[in-house]
Amino acid sequence: MVRALLAGLFWLAAGPAAAECRLALLLALDVSSSVDAGEYALQREGVADALLAPEVQAAILGGEAGVALAAYEWSGRRQSAVVLDWVMLRDAGDIAAAAAVLRGAKRSETRFPTAMGFALGFGAGLLRRAPVCDRQVIDVSGDGVTNDGFPPRLAYKHFPFDGVVVNGLAVLGADPQVEAYYRDEVRFGPGAFVETAQGYAGYRAAMARKLFRELGGMQVGAAR
């Protein structure tokens, strides 16, 4: 009896530890030249507001393990910049602090084209120094298609994307091809999806829907 009990205790000690982080979520925000100052403000405010939405906060805090969040802005080949480095979101204060950083960020670039392959490669590098989490997701938003550098498929081929999911938020209005491009070229990995926003005026609501779904909530609204 004692031997069996000791064996059971040994098995528990040797088993996998409970995960401390269930999701590393990396937001990739478009600041290419197609995004004007007003649209950028709507994007910046929309991301912050979406994080603070009650349903998103509940989804972040509802799991047994935490969520790690980071964000960067992207445009041209070498114009990607971190605006929020990796933070763990364990309570409402953490979420509010992350939202405040995003809301207060100054735009990193204004005049460069859309080099999404380079942007995805930059994101893959950021994920390599993320906290260890059960899942890794890059959340790419933008209003145009790649017009500089290599396409997303080459980023997925040549950068470390094993086990990474890339979801898209296509902002409609500037480019008639953007939704199909995000669906056919950007979306990557098991369960990946694309959400749409009706212009930047609809960005906040679309981002909230996407975050809620990525965090394990039920699907809300029209997603592809």
C-alpha positions as CSV (number, residue, x, y, z in Angstrom):
1,M,0.0,0.0,0.0
2,V,2.8,2.4,0.9
3,R,4.7,1.5,-2.2
4,A,1.6,2.2,-4.4
5,L,1.1,5.6,-2.6
6,L,4.8,6.6,-3.1
7,A,4.5,5.6,-6.8
8,G,1.4,7.8,-7.2
9,L,3.2,10.7,-5.6
10,F,6.2,10.2,-7.9
11,W,3.9,10.2,-10.9
12,L,2.3,13.4,-9.9
13,A,5.7,15.1,-9.3
14,A,7.0,13.9,-12.6
15,G,3.9,14.9,-14.6
16,P,3.7,18.1,-16.6
17,A,3.2,21.3,-14.6
18,A,0.1,23.3,-15.0
19,A,0.6,25.8,-17.8
20,E,1.2,29.4,-16.5
21,C,0.4,30.9,-19.9
22,R,-2.3,29.7,-22.3
23,L,-1.8,32.2,-25.1
24,A,1.0,34.5,-26.4
25,L,-0.9,37.0,-28.5
26,L,1.0,39.4,-30.7
27,L,-0.8,42.3,-32.3
28,A,0.6,43.6,-35.6
29,L,-0.8,47.1,-36.5
30,D,-0.6,48.6,-40.0
31,V,1.1,52.1,-40.1
32,S,1.8,52.1,-43.9
33,S,1.2,55.2,-46.0
34,S,-2.3,54.2,-46.8
35,V,-3.3,54.8,-43.1
36,D,-3.9,58.5,-42.6
37,A,-3.6,60.3,-39.3
38,G,-7.3,60.0,-38.5
39,E,-7.4,56.4,-39.4
40,Y,-4.4,55.8,-37.2
41,A,-6.1,57.4,-34.3
42,L,-9.1,55.2,-34.7
43,Q,-6.9,52.1,-34.9
44,R,-4.9,53.1,-31.8
45,E,-8.0,53.9,-29.8
46,G,-9.8,50.9,-31.1
47,V,-7.1,48.5,-29.9
48,A,-7.1,50.0,-26.5
49,D,-10.9,50.1,-26.2
50,A,-11.2,46.5,-27.4
51,L,-8.9,45.3,-24.7
52,L,-11.0,47.1,-22.1
53,A,-14.3,45.7,-23.5
54,P,-16.0,43.7,-20.7
55,E,-16.4,40.6,-22.8
56,V,-12.7,40.7,-23.8
57,Q,-11.5,41.3,-20.2
58,A,-13.7,38.4,-19.1
59,A,-12.2,36.1,-21.8
60,I,-8.6,37.2,-20.8
61,L,-9.2,36.6,-17.1
62,G,-11.5,33.6,-17.3
63,G,-8.9,30.9,-17.9
64,E,-6.8,29.1,-15.2
65,A,-3.5,30.2,-17.0
66,G,-2.6,33.8,-18.0
67,V,-2.3,35.6,-21.4
68,A,0.8,37.2,-22.6
69,L,0.4,40.3,-24.9
70,A,2.7,42.3,-27.1
71,A,2.2,44.7,-30.1
72,Y,4.2,46.2,-32.9
73,E,3.6,48.6,-35.8
74,W,4.6,47.6,-39.3
75,S,4.9,49.2,-42.7
76,G,8.0,49.0,-45.0
77,R,10.7,46.4,-45.2
78,R,12.6,47.6,-42.1
79,Q,10.0,49.7,-40.5
80,S,8.6,47.5,-37.8
81,A,8.6,48.8,-34.2
82,V,7.6,47.4,-30.9
83,V,5.0,49.6,-29.1
84,L,4.1,47.1,-26.3
85,D,6.7,44.6,-25.2
86,W,5.6,41.3,-23.7
87,V,3.4,41.6,-20.6
88,M,1.4,39.1,-18.7
89,L,-2.3,39.9,-18.3
90,R,-3.3,38.4,-14.9
91,D,-5.8,41.0,-13.6
92,A,-7.8,44.0,-14.7
93,G,-4.9,46.3,-13.7
94,D,-2.5,44.6,-16.1
95,I,-5.1,45.0,-18.9
96,A,-5.6,48.6,-18.2
97,A,-1.9,49.3,-18.1
98,A,-1.4,47.6,-21.5
99,A,-4.3,49.5,-23.0
100,A,-2.8,52.8,-21.7
101,V,0.5,52.1,-23.3
102,L,-1.2,51.3,-26.7
103,R,-3.4,54.4,-26.4
104,G,-0.4,56.6,-25.7
105,A,1.9,55.3,-28.3
106,K,3.3,57.7,-30.9
107,R,3.1,56.6,-34.5
108,S,6.4,55.0,-35.6
109,E,6.2,55.6,-39.4
110,T,4.0,57.4,-41.9
111,R,5.5,57.2,-45.4
112,F,6.4,53.6,-46.2
113,P,4.6,50.9,-48.3
114,T,3.0,47.6,-47.2
115,A,5.7,45.0,-46.7
116,M,3.7,42.3,-45.0
117,G,6.2,39.5,-45.5
118,F,8.9,41.5,-43.6
119,A,6.3,42.4,-40.9
120,L,5.5,38.7,-40.4
121,G,9.2,37.8,-40.2
122,F,9.6,40.5,-37.5
123,G,6.6,39.0,-35.6
124,A,8.1,35.5,-35.7
125,G,11.3,36.9,-34.1
126,L,9.2,38.6,-31.3
127,L,7.4,35.3,-30.6
128,R,10.7,33.6,-30.0
129,R,11.3,35.7,-26.9
130,A,7.7,35.5,-25.7
131,P,6.8,33.8,-22.4
132,V,6.3,30.0,-22.8
133,C,2.6,29.6,-23.6
134,D,0.3,26.8,-24.8
135,R,-0.5,28.7,-28.0
136,Q,1.1,31.4,-30.1
137,V,-1.0,33.8,-32.3
138,I,-0.1,36.8,-34.4
139,D,-3.0,39.1,-35.0
140,V,-2.4,41.1,-38.2
141,S,-4.5,44.0,-39.1
142,G,-4.4,46.3,-42.2
143,D,-6.2,47.9,-45.1
144,G,-4.0,46.8,-48.0
145,V,-2.1,44.0,-49.7
146,T,1.7,43.5,-49.9
147,N,3.3,45.9,-52.4
148,D,6.9,45.8,-51.2
149,G,9.2,42.9,-50.5
150,F,8.2,39.2,-50.4
151,P,4.7,37.9,-49.8
152,P,3.4,36.2,-46.6
153,R,3.8,32.7,-48.0
154,L,7.6,33.1,-48.1
155,A,7.6,34.4,-44.6
156,Y,5.8,31.3,-43.5
157,K,8.3,29.2,-45.4
158,H,11.6,30.8,-44.2
159,F,10.8,32.1,-40.7
160,P,10.0,29.9,-37.6
161,F,6.2,29.6,-37.8
162,D,5.8,26.0,-36.6
163,G,2.9,25.9,-34.2
164,V,2.1,29.6,-34.8
165,V,-1.4,30.7,-35.9
166,V,-1.8,34.0,-37.9
167,N,-5.3,35.6,-37.9
168,G,-6.2,38.7,-39.9
169,L,-8.3,41.8,-39.5
170,A,-9.0,43.2,-42.9
171,V,-10.0,46.8,-42.9
172,L,-12.3,47.3,-45.9
173,G,-12.5,50.5,-48.0
174,A,-9.0,51.4,-49.2
175,D,-8.4,48.3,-51.4
176,P,-11.0,46.0,-52.9
177,Q,-8.7,43.0,-52.7
178,V,-7.9,43.3,-49.0
179,E,-10.5,40.8,-47.7
180,A,-9.6,38.1,-50.2
181,Y,-5.9,38.7,-49.7
182,Y,-6.1,38.3,-46.0
183,R,-8.2,35.2,-46.4
184,D,-6.1,33.5,-49.1
185,E,-2.6,34.8,-48.3
186,V,-2.3,36.0,-44.7
187,R,-4.4,33.5,-42.7
188,F,-2.1,30.7,-41.5
189,G,-2.3,27.7,-39.3
190,P,-4.9,25.4,-37.8
191,G,-8.2,27.3,-37.0
192,A,-6.9,30.6,-38.4
193,F,-9.6,33.1,-39.4
194,V,-10.1,36.6,-40.8
195,E,-12.3,39.2,-39.3
196,T,-13.4,42.3,-41.2
197,A,-14.0,46.0,-40.2
198,Q,-16.1,48.4,-42.2
199,G,-13.4,51.0,-42.5
200,Y,-11.5,52.3,-39.5
201,A,-14.7,53.5,-37.9
202,G,-15.6,49.8,-37.4
203,Y,-12.1,48.8,-36.2
204,R,-12.8,48.8,-32.5
205,A,-15.8,46.5,-32.8
206,A,-14.0,44.2,-35.2
207,M,-10.9,44.0,-32.9
208,A,-13.1,43.2,-29.9
209,R,-14.8,40.3,-31.8
210,K,-11.4,39.0,-33.0
211,L,-9.8,39.2,-29.5
212,F,-12.8,37.5,-27.9
213,R,-12.5,34.6,-30.4
214,E,-8.8,34.3,-30.1
215,L,-9.0,34.1,-26.4
216,G,-11.3,31.1,-26.6
217,G,-14.7,32.8,-26.5
218,M,-17.6,31.9,-28.8
219,Q,-17.7,33.5,-32.2
220,V,-19.3,36.9,-32.3
221,G,-20.4,38.7,-35.4
222,A,-19.3,37.9,-39.0
223,A,-16.0,36.3,-39.3
224,R,-14.6,34.3,-42.2
